[in-house]
Amino acid sequence: MGADGFEEPAEGWGKSRVHAAFMSDELDRVRGFYDRFVERGAQVTQPLEKQIWGDLYGEIVDPWGVAWMFNIAAPGGWAEGNESA
């Protein structure tokens, strides 16, 4: 999944124009991607941790300015088709 910015950032349209997302229920795989980005110099803008909606979520910005969103589904949540989660 990808998205562009909703409003022009205060610093102008530069590095923060594009957002990409990893959405999965594979905890180890997605955490591995997140950790490798950080090891290679990505800036953590939101640590990968449990959120109020139950999923693990975090954000980083890579050295080229692309913002990455990581969402790991909680067991029984949206990835399993549970509409009430």
C-alpha positions as CSV (number, residue, x, y, z in Angstrom):
1,M,0.0,0.0,0.0
2,G,1.2,3.5,-0.7
3,A,0.0,7.1,-0.1
4,D,1.2,10.6,-0.7
5,G,1.0,13.5,1.8
6,F,-2.3,15.1,2.6
7,E,-1.0,18.6,3.2
8,E,2.2,20.3,2.2
9,P,4.7,19.7,5.0
10,A,6.2,22.7,6.8
11,E,9.6,21.9,5.3
12,G,8.1,21.8,1.8
13,W,7.7,18.9,-0.6
14,G,10.9,17.1,-0.3
15,K,11.7,13.9,1.4
16,S,8.4,13.3,3.1
17,R,6.1,13.1,0.0
18,V,5.8,9.3,-0.3
19,H,4.6,6.8,2.3
20,A,4.8,3.0,1.8
21,A,3.1,0.5,4.1
22,F,3.8,-3.1,5.2
23,M,0.6,-4.7,6.5
24,S,0.7,-8.3,7.5
25,D,0.0,-10.8,10.2
26,E,3.6,-12.2,10.0
27,L,5.2,-10.7,13.1
28,D,8.7,-12.1,12.7
29,R,8.9,-11.2,9.0
30,V,7.6,-7.6,9.3
31,R,9.6,-6.9,12.5
32,G,12.7,-8.2,10.6
33,F,12.0,-5.6,7.8
34,Y,11.6,-2.9,10.4
35,D,14.8,-3.8,12.2
36,R,16.8,-4.0,9.0
37,F,15.7,-0.5,8.0
38,V,16.7,0.9,11.4
39,E,20.1,-1.0,11.3
40,R,20.8,0.6,7.9
41,G,20.2,4.2,9.0
42,A,16.4,4.8,8.9
43,Q,15.1,7.3,11.4
44,V,12.4,6.0,13.8
45,T,9.4,8.4,13.9
46,Q,7.2,6.0,15.8
47,P,8.6,2.8,17.5
48,L,7.1,-0.5,16.5
49,E,4.8,-1.2,19.5
50,K,1.3,-2.3,20.4
51,Q,-1.3,0.3,19.6
52,I,-4.8,1.0,21.1
53,W,-6.5,-0.7,18.2
54,G,-4.5,-3.9,19.1
55,D,-2.0,-4.2,16.2
56,L,1.7,-3.5,16.4
57,Y,2.4,-0.3,14.4
58,G,5.5,1.8,13.8
59,E,6.9,4.3,11.3
60,I,10.4,5.1,10.0
61,V,11.9,7.3,7.3
62,D,14.6,5.7,5.2
63,P,17.9,7.6,4.2
64,W,16.2,8.6,0.9
65,G,13.3,10.2,2.6
66,V,10.6,7.6,2.0
67,A,8.3,7.1,5.0
68,W,7.5,3.5,5.8
69,M,4.5,2.4,7.9
70,F,4.5,-1.1,9.5
71,N,1.3,-2.7,10.7
72,I,1.3,-6.2,12.1
73,A,-2.2,-7.5,12.7
74,A,-3.2,-8.7,16.2
75,P,-4.4,-12.3,16.4
76,G,-8.1,-12.5,15.6
77,G,-8.0,-9.0,14.0
78,W,-8.5,-7.6,10.5
79,A,-6.1,-10.0,8.8
80,E,-8.3,-13.0,9.9
81,G,-11.5,-11.3,8.6
82,N,-12.9,-10.5,12.1
83,E,-15.0,-7.4,11.4
84,S,-15.5,-6.6,15.1
85,A,-11.8,-6.4,15.9
